[in-house]
Amino acid sequence: MDANTETATAVAVIIGGKRLVLPPMTFAQLKRAWPAIEAVGKADNRINLTDAALEIVIVLLPNETVESLSEQLLTTEIDGLLGQVPVLLRISGLMAAGDPEPGEVQAGT
């Protein structure tokens, strides 16, 4: 199993060479992450998209800050992080399996 994979109850991301297992978010955590979730859909470049992804992840890591995660995140880990955030949102119940990713336009719209 790849280190950046979805399990039934968690998502793993690699930040700074460390594997972080993120459980589904509670409703309160989703509410706290909501501005960042909206920012994912509005991000116009990878830097802004990565910042928004870190803002979402930080909700589940109360002992970390976005700044500390940014310092730890290797550029080679960005793709894995960006790929796992939609999975995290899906297992948290925000998106159904067939829903478009944040920022994607559904066919026919």
C-alpha positions in Angstrom: 0.0 0.0 0.0 1.3 3.4 -0.9 2.1 5.8 2.0 -0.3 8.3 0.5 -3.4 6.1 0.5 -6.9 6.1 1.7 -8.1 3.5 4.2 -11.6 2.9 5.4 -11.2 5.3 8.3 -8.2 7.6 7.6 -6.0 9.2 5.0 -2.2 9.2 5.2 -0.1 12.1 4.0 3.7 12.6 4.0 5.0 15.9 5.4 8.7 16.3 6.1 9.2 12.7 5.5 6.8 11.8 8.3 3.6 9.8 7.6 0.7 11.5 9.2 -2.6 9.6 9.5 -5.6 11.9 9.3 -9.0 10.6 10.5 -12.2 11.8 9.0 -13.1 15.3 10.2 -16.0 16.0 12.6 -18.6 18.6 11.6 -16.9 21.1 13.9 -13.6 20.5 12.2 -15.2 20.8 8.8 -16.7 24.2 9.8 -13.2 25.4 11.0 -11.7 24.2 7.7 -14.5 25.7 5.5 -12.6 28.9 4.5 -9.7 26.8 3.4 -11.9 24.3 1.6 -13.5 27.2 -0.3 -9.9 28.5 -1.0 -9.0 25.2 -2.7 -11.6 25.8 -5.4 -10.5 29.4 -5.9 -6.7 28.8 -5.9 -5.1 30.1 -9.0 -1.7 28.5 -8.5 0.0 25.6 -6.7 1.4 27.8 -3.9 -2.1 29.0 -3.0 -3.5 25.5 -3.5 -0.8 24.0 -1.2 -1.4 26.7 1.5 -5.2 25.9 1.4 -4.5 22.2 1.7 -2.2 22.8 4.7 -4.9 24.9 6.3 -7.3 22.0 5.9 -4.8 19.5 7.3 -3.9 21.7 10.3 -7.5 21.4 11.6 -6.6 17.7 12.5 -3.2 18.5 13.9 -3.7 20.9 16.9 -0.1 20.9 17.9 1.1 22.1 14.5 0.8 25.4 12.7 0.5 26.1 9.0 3.9 27.8 9.2 5.6 24.8 10.8 4.0 22.4 8.3 5.1 24.6 5.4 8.7 24.5 6.7 8.6 20.7 6.9 6.8 20.1 3.6 9.2 19.0 0.9 8.4 20.0 -2.7 8.4 16.4 -3.6 5.6 15.8 -1.1 3.2 18.4 -2.5 1.6 16.2 -5.1 0.8 13.6 -2.5 -0.7 16.2 -0.2 -2.8 17.7 -2.9 -4.0 14.3 -4.0 -5.0 13.3 -0.5 -7.0 16.4 0.5 -10.0 15.5 -1.7 -9.9 12.0 -0.3 -9.9 13.4 3.2 -12.9 15.5 2.3 -14.6 12.5 0.8 -14.1 10.2 3.9 -15.2 13.1 6.0 -18.6 13.1 4.2 -18.2 16.4 2.4 -18.1 14.9 -1.1 -19.7 11.8 -2.5 -17.4 9.4 -4.4 -18.6 10.7 -7.8 -18.6 14.4 -6.9 -16.1 16.7 -8.7 -13.1 17.7 -6.8 -13.1 21.3 -5.3 -12.6 23.7 -8.1 -13.7 21.2 -10.9 -16.6 22.0 -13.1 -19.2 19.3 -13.5 -19.9 18.1 -17.0 -22.8 20.0 -18.5 -22.5 23.1 -16.4 
